[in-house]
Amino acid sequence: MPKASSRVFDPEVSPLVREEAELHALLEKICAQLGVDHGQGLRALVECLRRGYTFFFLALRQLAREGAPEKREALAQAIAEAADPADPFRAPFLLEILSPLLCDPLPRIRQAARRVLRERLIAVYPEETLEVLVQWAAEGDSPQKALAAHMLGHLPPRLARRALIALKPLARSPEGLVRRAVLASLRRLAAQAPQCVASELSRWEEDPALAALARRVLDGQKLPQG
């Protein structure tokens, strides 16, 4: 098996791999390397995400959706390692590639992907991640809305007010899963930005649809199941 990482970005090779089929074939070679030398294959996958994400985007998205479990798991790890605050333009690509893994049918992959989002991408790309979470909150299905509600609470305190704006419509959801995620995020934000949250929730208390939730947060009560 050839060393995948040694020729991925060779100037003499890259013009020959721009066609979609060849990009998929090259990515398959990189993924196959994971089974021979996991560290080598992972480093090559990280390089795809760092330096070739615009070329490899479609192939990486397909890998996230249809790849073998061990390849999907490696992809989540590679996304975490590829995040770099020096390249904010990389953020939307990484978030889009990660998106299918967040709802992966295998719990270990789903949990790993959510850990990458919570502990790495939010830390490295807070503004860009907020924009994506706002989109999920507005346009996603119930599980995606619940995920957005949960992750909004992990944003840094300086973004608390914007997180609260995104959480407000989610607090009106008829879905208990979404409302409980909102409650958890409100409590987390209240611990980090208490004045901001108290000010916002004082306005929520004036809204009959939100008053009970606001009081539960302020009083430390639990949202009932349902």
N, C-alpha and C positions, 0 to 999 in steps of 0.2 A: 504494500500500500504506500503510495507516495506521501510525503509530508505535506499535508494540505496547506498549512499556514505559510510555507516557504514561497509559494507561487501565486497566492490569491491576488496580490496587489503588485505583481511584477509588471512594470510599464509595457513590456513586450507582450504580455498575456492579456491584460485588461481590455484592450480593444476587441479581442476575439471572444470575450464572454459576455458581451452586452446583450445578446439575444436572449430572450426569456428562457428558452429551452436549455441553453448552455448555462445560464445562471442557476437554474434548478439542478442541473447535473453537477455543477461545481459545488453547490451547497450539499448535495447528497454525498459527495466525496468527503466534505468536511464532517458531516454527521457520521459517516461510516468510521471516520478516524476516532470518534468518541469511544467506539467499541474496542479499538486497538490500543490507543493511548488517550485516555479520557482528558488528561490535562492538555495535551497537544490539540485535541479536537476542540476543547472548550476555548482555548486561546484563539484558535482560528475563527470560531464562531463569534467571539468578542470582537475580533478585527472586522468581521463583516458588519457588525453593528456600529462600530466606531468609524470606520472609514468608507464603507461601501453601502450604507443603509439605503441610500436613494436607489442604487442599482438592485439591491437584493430585497427590497421591501416586499414585493409580491410573493417571492419565494419564501421569505421568512414568515409572512402572514399565513401562507399555506402550511408551513411547518408547524406553526402554532395551532392550526385547526386540525391537521390530519396526520402529523408526524407520530412516530411511535412514542410511547410514554417516556422512555428514557431520553429521547430527543427533545420532547416538550419540556421536560424537567431541566435539562441542560440549557435550553433556550431561556427559561426564566432566570437561571443563574447568570447567564451571559448578559442579559438585559441589565441586571443589577451592576455588573462589572463595567458595562459600557457607559453608564450614566456619568456625565462629566459637566460640571457647571460652566466650564469654559466653552462649551458648544451647546447653547440653548436651542439651536435649530434641530438638534437631534431629539429633543424631548417629544414632539408629537409623533415621530416615527416609533420611538420606543414604547410610548403609551398605546399606540394603535396595535403594535405587534403583541404587546402584553395582554391586550383586551380579551382575546378568546381564552387565554389561560386562566383568567380570573373566574371564569365559569366552567372550567374544565370538569369533565365527568369524574375524574379521579381526585379524591379529597386531598391527597398529598401534593399533587400538582397545583390544585386550586389554592391550597393554603400557602404553598411556596410563592405563587404568583402574587397573592394578596400581601404577603410579607414583603416582597420586593416593592410593591406599590407603597405600602405603609411606611416602611423603614428606609427605603432608598430613594425612590423617585420623588416622593413628597419632600424629602430633605434636600435633594439636589435641584429639583425643578418645581418649587412650590407654586409659583404663579401659573406656569404652564399646566401643572396638574389640576389646579383649581379650575381652570377653564374647561378641562375635560370633565371634571366632576360635575360642574354646572350643566354641561351638555347632557350627561347621563341622567342627572336629576330631572331635567326638563323633558327628555325624549326617550329615556330608557324604559324597559319593562319593569315589573315589580322587583325582581331580584337585582336588577341594575340600579334601580332607585334606592333600594336598601343598601347596596354596596356604596353608592355615592354618599348616602346619609351617614354611613359609618365612617368613611374615609374623610369626610369634611371635618370631623372632629379631631383629626390628626394634623391639620394644617398648623403652621406656626402662629403664635399669638397675634402677630402683626396683621394676619389675614383673618382674624376672628370675625370682624364685622362683615366682611364679604362672605365668609362661610355661613353666618347667620342669615344673610339675605337668601342664600341658596337653600338653607334648611327650612325656611318659613313655609314655602308651598309644600314641601315634603311632610311637614307636620300636619297638614290637612288630609293626608292620604288615608283612605279607608283601610289600607293594609296594616295589620298589626305589626308585621315584620318591619315595615318601613318606619312606623311611628316609634317602635322600640329602638331602632337604630338612631333616629333623631334624638330621642331622649338621652341615649348614651353619649352622643356627640355633644349635646348641650352641656351635659355634666362635665365632660372632659374639657370643653372650652371654658366653662365657668371656673374650673380649677386653674387655668392658665391665664385667662383674661377676664377676671371677675367683674370689673366695672363695666366693660363692654357688654358682657352677657346680661348683667343685671339691668342695664339701661334698655337693652333691646327687649328683654322679657317683660319689663314694665309696660311696654307698648303692646306686647302679645296679650297681656292680661285684659286689655280693653277690647279684645276680639273674642266674642263668645266661642268661636271654633277653636281658639288656641289657649284660652284662659286656663283651662284645667291642666294642660301640659305644662304651661309656664309655671303654674303653682307647684306642680309636682317637682319640677327642677329646683325651684327656689326653696321648697320645703324638704327636698331630699326624699320624696316618696317614689315608689316604683310604679311604672306604668303597668296596668293589669294586662293579662294575656287576652288575646282576641283579635 
